[in-house]
Amino acid sequence: MGYRIVVAGATGNVGREMLNILAEREFPADEIACVASSRSQGEMVDFGDTGKQIKCQNIENFDPSGWDMALFAIGSEATAVYAPKFAAAGCTVIDNSSLYRMDPDVPLIVPEVNADAIDGYKVRNIIANPNCSTAQMVVALKPLHDAAKIKRVVVATYQSVSGAGKQGMDELFEQSRNIFVGDPAEAKKFTKQIAFNVIPHIDSFLDDGSTKEEWKMVVETKKILDPKIKVTATCVRVPVFVGHSEAINIEFESEISAEEAQNILREAPGVMLIDKREDGGYITPIECVGEFATFISRVREDSTVENGINLWCVSDNLRKGAALNAVQIAELLGRRHLKKDA
């Protein structure tokens, strides 16, 4: 007997990717329901490359009773309305929004990093998926932290426009086209022109001058990995359609060489080390699209601090940063607790 799974927000970028990954990984589902807002009611969505299509239902009228899990990709505002209803009906919510991430009664899970924390899900019957930039970073940090204990992380992100949804992708495409034909490149979704530019601003500004995206990376890394780790982040939007990149500087308590770090990362779950130290011997966002792994390149020692390592981290943000991680959480929940496919 398999699971009955709901994908909420099935017509959006992340929702569609959730369906693709459920199909690719042959998730043991007996039934899948797709729900979204009333605007998408009746729309047919593909279940991966299976040839099967599923009709989208209105989430307002959907009864979650009898369903095992719901993968939510509907944003914080709608999640606040529907997640408690689904959870109360016995359908465990795996939420991709930021709403519950820092709730002490809601586990914030990256399965390769803190799988045991999922055991606390029964308090609210809700599990949170971390921010896309946090997810790939902690996958890289975890095995290194286990080996030499991380003191401090300085990270600069290079985040693709798909992190801002379909509107972000459309704006990059339209601005690029307009610039080539001599038309104005008007900024609508972003605060400034994104085509052929970079914008050091993601999410809203906080009182200390950081942005909420940067704050998320700090507090989520502490919750997932270790509250003692010091983290500082600068998050930048770049004119890339899919795939987030990060330049990460790590300071450790214990001595660790670049070669040792490479060997650790080579064997780490969820990590693919591509680090040839030659022209093209590294991964860029284009190569990571559609892949499950978090790719690591440019591993090298930082001589300016004691026990320092630099590395380059790239991942498909619609996958590991969102949809894949949610499906991995669903798999973990099934293995450890629901066990319907045993």
N, C-alpha and C positions, 0 to 999 in steps of 0.2 A: 504494500500500500504506500502510495506517494503522498505528496503534500498538495494542499490547495493554496495557491499563491495569488496575491493581488499585487499588481503594479499600478501605483497611483502617480499620475502625471505621465501616463504612457505615451502621450503625443509630443512630449518635449525631448530635447537632446539626450538628457540623462535617462529618462524613462525608456526611450527607444533602445538606448545602449543596454539597459538592464534586460530587456527582452532578448537582444542579440546574445548577451552573455549567458543568460539562462539556457538558451538553445545550444550555444557552443559547448558549454560545460555539461550538457545533458543533465541538468538539474532534475532530480526525481519528483516531478510535479505531475499529479493526476489531472489537475485543472488549473488554468491561469485566467484570471480576470483582469481586464484593463479598465481603469477608471481615470477620469479627469474632470475638468469643469464642464458646465453645460454647453460651452462653446464647441467642445470636441465630441459631444454625444453623437454616436452613430458612425464616427470616423473609424476606418479599418486600419489597423496597424500590423506590421509584419512581425511574425515570431521568428526572428533571425532569418536564416536562409533555408528554413524548413519548407517553405511554400505555404505555410499555414498563416492565416490572418485572423485577428481577433477584433471583434467590434467593441469600441470604447463605450463604456457606460458612464452615466452622470454620477459622480461621487456623492452628490447630495442625496440621491435616492438609493444608494447601494447599502445592502445589509451585510456587514462583515461577520455575522454569526456563522460559525462552522468553518471559517477560513483560518488557516494555520499562521500565515505570515503575510505582511504587507510591506512592500518596498516603496517607500515614500520619496517622491521627487517633485514636490508641489510647492516648495517655499515655506518660509516660517509662518506667514499669516494663515494660510490654509491648513498647515500642519497643526497649529494651535487649536483649530476647530475640530479637525477630524481624527488626529492621532489618539486623543483620549477616548473617543467613541469606539474606534477599532480596538484599542487595548482593553477597554472594559468589556467588549464582546468576546474576548479571548483570542483575538488575532494579534500576534506580536508584531509591533511596528518597528521596522528598521528604517530610520529617518535620515535623509540626506541633508536636511536643512541645518541651520545653526541653532535652532530653538532649544534643544535639550542637551547640547554637547557638554555644557558646564554644570548641568543639574547633578548634584551628588548622588541622586537615586537612579541615574541613568548611566549605564556603562558606555564609554566612548571607546570603540573597538577598531583596531587594525589586527586582523587575525595572526599575522606573522610576528606581532610585537607583544600583544597583551591578551592572548586568547582566554586566559583564566578569568579575566575581569567580566566576561560575559555571564558568569554564574550569578551576578547580581541583577539580571534583567527582570526578575519576577516582581520586584518592588513596584515598578510602573508598567511592566510589560512593554517597555520601549527600549530600543537600543539605538545609540547615535552613531552616525558615520562622521568622521572628522572632515575638516576642511581639506580640499584637494591638495593644496601645497603642503599641509602638515602630513598627510597620509604618506606621500612618497618619501618625505624627509625622514620620518621615524622608521620606515622600513630600512633605510640606509644606516641610521644611527644605532638601532637596537643591537646588532651583532658587535659593533665597535664598542658600545657602552658595556656590554657584557664582558668584553676582553680587557678594557683599560679604564673604564669609568670616565664618562664625559663630565667636564666641569662647565664648559661654556660653548655655545654655538653662535656664530655670526653668519647669517644667511641673507643673500640677495636673490630674489626670485625674478624670473622672466616668464610671466604668465600669459598664456594664449587667450585670445578673445572668446573662445568657446566657454571659458569660465564665466563669462557674462551672458551666456545663453545664446539662443538663435539671433537675437537682436544684435549682439556683439559681433557675431560672424557676418551677419548681413551688412553691418556698418563698415567693417574692414573691406569687404568685397566692393561695396558701392563707392566708398571713398577712393579705393585704388583705381577703379574703372573711371571715375570722374576725373581724377588727376591726369590719367593718360589721355583723355579727350579734351582736357582744358576746362572742365566744369568745376564749380565750387565743391570742396570736400567738407560738407557741413557736419559738425559733431552733434549727435543726438543722444546716443546711449552713453558715450564717454564724455569726459569733461573737456577734452581737446582732441584734435585730429589724431587718429590712431594709425592710419596708413602712412608708412615710411617715417614712423615716429615711435617714441616710447613715452609712457605716461607713469610717473612715479606716484601713483595714487590708485588704490583699489579699496573700495568700500568707503565709509564715512570717516572723517577726521575726529580724533579724540582730543581731550584737553592738553595732553602732553605733546601733541604734534605728531604722534604716530597715527596710523590708520587702523580701522577695525580688523582688516585682513592681517596686519602685522601683529595685533594683539591676539588674534585667534591662534596664530602660529606659536606664540609664546605660551599661552595658557593651555592649549591642547597638547603640546609636546610635554609639558609638565604632568598633565593628567594621565596621558597614555604611557609615558616612558619613565619619568622620575621627577618629582617636584623639586629636587635640589639642582637640577640643571638650569643654568642661566642661558637665556635665549634672547637675541636681539635680531630683528628682521627688517629688511626694506623690500617691499613688494611692488613690483613694476609690471605694468601691462605692456606687452610687446605685440607687433603686427604679425603674429603667427596664428593660424586658425586652430590647431589642436596640438597639445603637448606643452606641459609646463617644465621649465628648466630652473635649476637652482645652483648657485655657487655657494658652497658650504665650507666654512672654516670651523674646525673643531679643536678645542683644547682639552686634553685628557689629564687625569690625575697621575696615571702611570705612563711609563715610556712605551711608545709604539712607533714602529718604523712604517714607511710607506709600503714596503714589501709585506710586512705583517698585516697591514690593513687590507691590502689587495688579496692576500690569501684568505683572510676572514670573509671578505665580501664575496669572493668567488664561490664560497660554500653556503652563503646565507640564503635563507628561504625568501623567495620573491625578488631576488636581486640577480641581475645579469651584469657582470663586469666586462666592459669592453674598453681596454686601456692599453693601447699598443705603443703610445708615445712616438707616433709618427704621423705624417700627413694623413688625415682622415681616420686615424685610429681611435676615434671617440664617437659618441652618439649625439645626434642632434634631434630636435623634436620631430622632424619629418620621418626619421627612421623608427620612432617609437609608436607612431599612430597604429592603432589596432592590436598592439601587443599587450600582454598581461604584465610583463616584468617592469620593475623599476631599474633603469639602466644607470650604471656608475662608470665614470671615466675620469681622467686627469687626476688620479690619486697621487699626491705628492706631499712631502714634508714642508711644514712652515717653520722656517728658521728664526722667525721673529718672536716666537713664544716657545716656552718649554713644552714639549710633548704636543706639538701641533700638527694637524693634518688638513690639507685642502682637498676637496673633491667636487666633481661636477655630477649632478643628479638630474635625470630626465625621465619623464613618465607621461603616458597618455592620461590627461586629467579627467577625461570622460570615462575612463576605465578604472585604473587603480585609484584615482582621485575621487571617484564617485560610484559608478555602476558596478565595477568589478568588486570593489571592497564591500559593497552592500550584499552582493551575491555570496561572497566568501563568508560574510557574517551569517547569512542564511544557512549556508552549508555547515558552518560551525555550530549554530544553534540546533540544527537537525542532528548532528553527530553527538553532541553533548547532552541534549535535553529532550528534544521531541522524539527522535529515534523512530520515525515512521517508516524509514526506508531501510531499517536494519534487517 
